[in-house]
Amino acid sequence: MSMRTPLKNVRHLGSAKEGTTHWWHQKVTAVAMVPLFVIALAYVISLVGADYERVRYILSLPFTSLILLLLIGAVFYHMKLGLQVVVEDYIHAESTKVVLLMLNSFFCAIVGLAAALAVLKLAFGG
Amino acid sequence: MANVERPLSPHLQIYKPQITMITSITHRITGVALSVGTLLLTWWLIAAAAGPESYETVNGFMESWFGRLVLFGFTWALFYHLCNGIRHLFLDAGKGFELPTMRKTGMAAIIMSVVLTLLTWIIAYSMGGAS
C-alpha cells in the first residue's frame, strides 16, 4: 500500500509524468506552421496550372525542400499530438485506447516519413 | 472506478448552440479532417517524385469535380484551423476570455476562414487553374 497522498502523485510532472510537454509541443509546432503555411500557400498558388516539368523544377529547389521538410515535421508531429488527444477524450476502454494510440503514432510516422522521402527524392533527383 | 455509471452533465442537445462551443468542436473536426487530407498531399508529393505518369493521375483526380470538392473543403478546413488556432494561441496566453471578446473572435475566425478560402480559389482560378 502506498503511503503517498493523491496530491503527492500529481505534483511536479503530474500523473502522466510529462507535465506540460504535450501542450507545449502542440503550441511550438502551431506557431512554426503559421509562417511555413503562408510560404507553402504561395508555392501552391504559383504552381496552379503549371506543367510537370515546372512543378518538378520548383520542387527541386533547396529553399522549397527546406520549407517542405520543416512543414512536414511540424504538421505530422502536431497531427500526432492532436489525434492523440481526440482518442484519449473519446475512447475509454483501456485496450482499445492503447491500440488506437499506437496506430496513431504509426500512421503519423509512416505518412510523414513517406512525404519527407518524396521531398528528398525531388531534391536529389534519381 | 471508471466503470461506475455516473450521471452525465445536461444533454448536449438541450443546449442552445453557442459560438464558443461551435468553434471548439469545429476546430477538432477540421483537425481530424486535415489529418486525413495529409494523405492527399503526400500522394501528390510521391507522384511528383515518381514521374510524369503518376503525376498526371493525381492531377486528373484533383481536376475532377470530386477532387475539386475535396480540395475546396480541405482549403476551408485549413484556413479555419489556422484562424481559430491563432485564436487558441491567444487564449493559451490568457487573453480574450471575456465572453463578448470570445464571441467576437470566434465569429472573426469563422468569417476570416470563409473569406480567405474564397480569396485563395479566386486567385487560383484567375491564374489559370481552370485549364
Interface residues (C-beta under 8 A of the other chain):
Chain A: K27 A30 V31 V34 F37 L41 I45 V48 G49 Y52 V55 R56 L59 L68 V75 F76 M79 G82 L83 V86 H92 V111 A114 A115 L117 A118 V119 K121 L122
Chain B: A2 R28 G31 V32 L34 S35 T38 L39 L41 T42 L45 I46 A48 A49 P52 Y55 E56 L78 L82 G85 I86 H88 L89 D92 T120 I123 A124 M127 G128 G129 S131
